[in-house]
C-alpha cells in the first residue's frame, strides 16, 4: 500500500478503475477501510485473487495502527507499511502472485520507526536473501537507465564507485534485458563520471582508470557495451537509438533524464531479484494527497510492466 497518508491509496483506486475491464488484475495489500474510503467497491480476500476483478477491487486486509489523515504521515503506521511489503514478497515467492508492485513509501517516516534500509530496493533484496545483488532500473518507453550507486549522498557515491561494481551492475542489467524485456542481443551504454567523460584526463581520470577497464572486461564476456559516453550528450534522441540501457554512475545522472523525458511513463524495476518487482517512479506526494489531483499513470505503467516481465519470465 505504500505510505497510507500519501497518494498511494488514490492512485491505486484510479488504477483499478482504468484496468478493471482490460487488466492486468491485481490485489491490494492494505487496510480495507483505507481502500473503501477511495470510493471503489472492495472485496476482502485472504490471498491474491483475480476473480471478479472487474466488479470489485480485491484487498488483503492489512490493518493500520492509527487513523490516516491524508498528507500527514504517522510513524505509528510504519509497521503496517512494512508488513504489507513483507507479505507481498511472501505471496509472490510462494507463487500466489506473479509480481510485487509497490506504492511509494516515505523513507524518513519508516526510518523514524527504526527501519534500517535506505529504501524498497535494499529491503527487498534482504527479504529475498540476495543482498548486494539488487540493481535499480528506471524504464520508460524511450529510455532505460541503471545507476551504479543508488540511495547515498553524492560524496559517498563517488567513493563507492569501483570497476567491479560497474561490471556487476552491467551483467545484471544485460541478463534482465534478455530475460525480462525479451531483447535477444542487448546493447549497453556506460556513462562517464566527469564533464565530457573526463576530456582524456583533463577533467578527471575515472573514465580511464575505472570505467574503461570495466567496459573492456564486459566486452571479453561477449556483452555489447560502449562508452564511456559524455553524460551531457548520451540522452539525446539520436544517441538513445544506439543502446537499450544506459549504465549511469550515480542516482541523479540516471533519473533526471528519464523523469524529464517521461515522468508519468517511467517505472522503477528491481533487477537481480528472484521475483518481479516494479513501482511508480515518483514519491508519496504528501502535498497533494487526498485532493484527487494525483496522476495514476506511473502506477498503471508499473502494473503493466510487472505483467509483461512476469509473462516473459514464465513463457
HELIX and SHEET records of a PDB file:
HELIX    1   1 UNK A    8  UNK A   19  1                                  12    
HELIX    2   2 UNK A   32  UNK A   36  1                                   5    
HELIX    3   3 UNK A   75  UNK A   77  5                                   3    
HELIX    4   4 UNK A   78  UNK A   93  1                                  16    
HELIX    5   5 UNK A  107  UNK A  112  1                                   6    
HELIX    6   6 UNK A  120  UNK A  127  1                                   8    
HELIX    7   7 UNK A  154  UNK A  160  1                                   7    
HELIX    8   8 UNK A  163  UNK A  179  1                                  17    
HELIX    9   9 UNK A  195  UNK A  198  5                                   4    
HELIX   10  10 UNK A  206  UNK A  206  1                                   1    
HELIX   11  11 UNK A  207  UNK A  211  3                                   5    
HELIX   12  12 UNK A  212  UNK A  220  1                                   9    
HELIX   13  13 UNK A  237  UNK A  240  1                                   4    
HELIX   14  14 UNK A  251  UNK A  262  1                                  12    
HELIX   15  15 UNK A  297  UNK A  314  1                                  18    
SHEET    1   A 3 UNK A  27  UNK A  30  0                                        
SHEET    2   A 3 UNK A  57  UNK A  61  1                                        
SHEET    3   A 3 UNK A  42  UNK A  45  1                                        
SHEET    1   B 8 UNK A 100  UNK A 102  0                                        
SHEET    2   B 8 UNK A 277  UNK A 280  1                                        
SHEET    3   B 8 UNK A 267  UNK A 271 -1                                        
SHEET    4   B 8 UNK A 135  UNK A 140 -1                                        
SHEET    5   B 8 UNK A 143  UNK A 147 -1                                        
SHEET    6   B 8 UNK A 245  UNK A 248  1                                        
SHEET    7   B 8 UNK A 187  UNK A 191  1                                        
SHEET    8   B 8 UNK A 224  UNK A 229  1                                        
END                                                                             
